[in-house]
Amino acid sequence: ILGSEEENLHPGMAISNFCRRAEEHPSSHPNGENLVLFLEKDWIIPDESEKLNYLEALFRSAIALSQRGVPYVSLRSNRVRNGMWNCQAEGVGWDCTTSHQHRWTNHPVLISCNWFLRYLEPFALLSDPLMFCGSSYVHRVRDGYCDWEEALQDGRVAWTNSQWVMAHLKREVGGQLFVHQEVDK
């Protein structure tokens, strides 16, 4: 499911919308085990990368992790090694940690819709001024952008006080599968 520029100004709302649409889709998982790939427009897989052939195995592995209760599967490696443990799935190596040890990032990630809708959607739907996103009022008014990443890091959303398990692709497995290429400059 792809969103328009207007739909994607608030990543929390976009993920919520995409998860709701996935849940309603005729080919939705019968047990509600839907995943959404959150991928901002400026993340790419380099054309010359042989990792494209590896995507199916990565997704099967991420699905297995999700079925084992890992709701946030980052398709990038994590530079911070503290508090991480090996959590291999379907032959693919991952490093796991908890949300308490690692902050939310807007890197490429597979997100469990059940988890997001239960724990994070309520924050995305709040219209309380406390949840206005971004640090600049002018920025919000000018283009309506919501810095969901900032809201999850500064305490407005109970992220760091939670113990959700997060997986990150091991660097030696393909930790740089996606490359950031700014498209707005």
Secondary structure, DSSP 8 states (H G I E B T S, - for coil): ----TTGGGSHHHHHHHHHHHHHHSTTS-TTS--EEEE--TTEE--TT-GGGGGHHHHHHHHHHHHHTT--EEESS--S--TT-EE--BTTB-EEEEETTTS----SSEEEEHHHIIIIIHHHHH--SGGG--SS-HHHHHHH----HHHHHHTTSSS-TTS--EEEEE-HHHHTTSSEE--S--
